[in-house]
Amino acid sequence: MTSLVLEGFQYPENQAWSVQEDEIQGMVDRINGAKRLWPIIQIMRVFIPVFRDILCGFIDEEDGKPVGLINYMRQRNTPEWYIANVTVLPAYRRRGIARKLVKATLDELHNRKAEIAFLDVVVGNDPAFNLYKEIGFEEFTQSSEYHFSKDIQIRAEPLPAGYKLKSLSPYDWRTGFAFAQRVTPDYVTRYEPVIEARFRNSRIMPFLGKLLESVGGAHSEHFAIYGPNGEVAGIGHFTYRTRKGGTNITHVSIDPDHPELAGFILHYVCSEIQKASPGHRIEVSFEDWEALLCQCAKEMGCEKRFGIHRMALRF
């Protein structure tokens, strides 16, 4: 997987899509961390059904060597599955390998009684996008990946009057669930309904997640911002590196009825990351309906890397 991901996610025709030099160590650490914990995960697979659906996939071999990869995993305790890491080595592209991998995965998901499958594809990667459309996937939303250079120093801003910021426990899934129920657009919930099963965690999953982060050289934090009426007005999480190499990653979201939080939440999360893990680029993603956050990020010096099509297929 390490070899295929690092070599396969290289795009000579558009370097912005490729795995960047500072991302490599983080990716290698995450894969090696999973490898180190795999004996524990294998034991859990015997007793806990959800662990049987972690890091499944196929590898395609040509000329006696692995040249293509696809992974899939269940979304919590739902009949929804996410397809990831669809990659083919550059020298073996345009041979139908990606189609073969995707179809093998969809056949397997059908046998597992999946109801819907999701995947993401970079905007502009027309061969992949057209392949997924031909197979039956539909685009239903988009997101964008931005990044802050490690040379940009960001300072926190005062929290607007009447608001409170609180850290969230990794076991607290209800806060995010209630927030998503209120703010997620209808055209998104048509494919990704905001239901409890998509958010609810078993007691073991947050523990395993923290363990995977630790062995993978990272640490994460979750937080929420409460408005004057007591409702959650903004929410976010960030993961920062505890080792050399890699990038820091964050995602934030605000209730559109609280636009005054846009500047604060971005300054807060980026300044916290830089205090905890200086010298790393910060990657941040925005959904297409979060235009205000995108605008604030640009004003802070954030640069867009690429857009992403979010696609779904119903079985």
Secondary structure in CASP SS format (residue, H / E / C, confidence):
PFRMAT SS
TARGET T0000
AUTHOR 0000-0000-0000
METHOD secondary structure of the structure
MODEL  1
M C 1.00
T H 1.00
S H 1.00
L H 1.00
V H 1.00
L H 1.00
E H 1.00
G H 1.00
F C 1.00
Q C 1.00
Y C 1.00
P C 1.00
E C 1.00
N C 1.00
Q H 1.00
A H 1.00
W H 1.00
S C 1.00
V C 1.00
Q C 1.00
E H 1.00
D H 1.00
E H 1.00
I H 1.00
Q H 1.00
G H 1.00
M H 1.00
V H 1.00
D H 1.00
R H 1.00
I H 1.00
N H 1.00
G H 1.00
A H 1.00
K H 1.00
R H 1.00
L H 1.00
W H 1.00
P H 1.00
I H 1.00
I H 1.00
Q H 1.00
I H 1.00
M H 1.00
R H 1.00
V H 1.00
F H 1.00
I C 1.00
P H 1.00
V H 1.00
F H 1.00
R H 1.00
D H 1.00
I C 1.00
L C 1.00
C E 1.00
G E 1.00
F E 1.00
I E 1.00
D E 1.00
E E 1.00
E E 1.00
D C 1.00
G C 1.00
K E 1.00
P E 1.00
V E 1.00
G E 1.00
L E 1.00
I E 1.00
N E 1.00
Y E 1.00
M E 1.00
R E 1.00
Q C 1.00
R C 1.00
N C 1.00
T C 1.00
P C 1.00
E E 1.00
W E 1.00
Y E 1.00
I E 1.00
A E 1.00
N E 1.00
V E 1.00
T E 1.00
V E 1.00
L C 1.00
P H 1.00
A H 1.00
Y H 1.00
R C 1.00
R C 1.00
R C 1.00
G C 1.00
I H 1.00
A H 1.00
R H 1.00
K H 1.00
L H 1.00
V H 1.00
K H 1.00
A H 1.00
T H 1.00
L H 1.00
D H 1.00
E H 1.00
L H 1.00
H H 1.00
N H 1.00
R C 1.00
K C 1.00
A C 1.00
E C 1.00
I E 1.00
A E 1.00
F E 1.00
L E 1.00
D E 1.00
V E 1.00
V E 1.00
V C 1.00
G C 1.00
N C 1.00
D H 1.00
P H 1.00
A H 1.00
F H 1.00
N H 1.00
L H 1.00
Y H 1.00
K H 1.00
E H 1.00
I H 1.00
G C 1.00
F C 1.00
E E 1.00
E E 1.00
F E 1.00
T E 1.00
Q E 1.00
S E 1.00
S E 1.00
E E 1.00
Y E 1.00
H E 1.00
F E 1.00
S C 1.00
K C 1.00
D C 1.00
I C 1.00
Q C 1.00
I C 1.00
R C 1.00
A C 1.00
E C 1.00
P C 1.00
L C 1.00
P C 1.00
A C 1.00
G C 1.00
Y C 1.00
K E 1.00
L E 1.00
K E 1.00
S E 1.00
L E 1.00
S C 1.00
P C 1.00
Y C 1.00
D C 1.00
W C 1.00
R H 1.00
T H 1.00
G H 1.00
F H 1.00
A H 1.00
F H 1.00
A H 1.00
Q H 1.00
R H 1.00
V H 1.00
T C 1.00
P C 1.00
D H 1.00
Y H 1.00
V H 1.00
T H 1.00
R C 1.00
Y C 1.00
E C 1.00
P C 1.00
V C 1.00
I C 1.00
E H 1.00
A H 1.00
R H 1.00
F C 1.00
R C 1.00
N C 1.00
S C 1.00
R C 1.00
I H 1.00
M H 1.00
P H 1.00
F H 1.00
L H 1.00
G H 1.00
K H 1.00
L H 1.00
L H 1.00
E H 1.00
S H 1.00
V H 1.00
G C 1.00
G C 1.00
A E 1.00
H E 1.00
S E 1.00
E E 1.00
H E 1.00
F E 1.00
A E 1.00
I E 1.00
Y E 1.00
G C 1.00
P C 1.00
N C 1.00
G C 1.00
E C 1.00
V E 1.00
A E 1.00
G E 1.00
I E 1.00
G E 1.00
H E 1.00
F E 1.00
T E 1.00
Y E 1.00
R E 1.00
T C 1.00
R C 1.00
K C 1.00
G C 1.00
G C 1.00
T C 1.00
N E 1.00
I E 1.00
T E 1.00
H E 1.00
V E 1.00
S E 1.00
I E 1.00
D C 1.00
P C 1.00
D C 1.00
H C 1.00
P C 1.00
E C 1.00
L H 1.00
A H 1.00
G H 1.00
F H 1.00
I H 1.00
L H 1.00
H H 1.00
Y H 1.00
V H 1.00
C H 1.00
S H 1.00
E H 1.00
I H 1.00
Q H 1.00
K H 1.00
A H 1.00
S C 1.00
P C 1.00
G C 1.00
H C 1.00
R C 1.00
I E 1.00
E E 1.00
V E 1.00
S E 1.00
F E 1.00
E E 1.00
D C 1.00
W C 1.00
E C 1.00
A H 1.00
L H 1.00
L H 1.00
C H 1.00
Q H 1.00
C H 1.00
A H 1.00
K H 1.00
E H 1.00
M C 1.00
G C 1.00
C C 1.00
E E 1.00
K E 1.00
R E 1.00
F E 1.00
G E 1.00
I E 1.00
H E 1.00
R E 1.00
M E 1.00
A E 1.00
L E 1.00
R E 1.00
F C 1.00
END
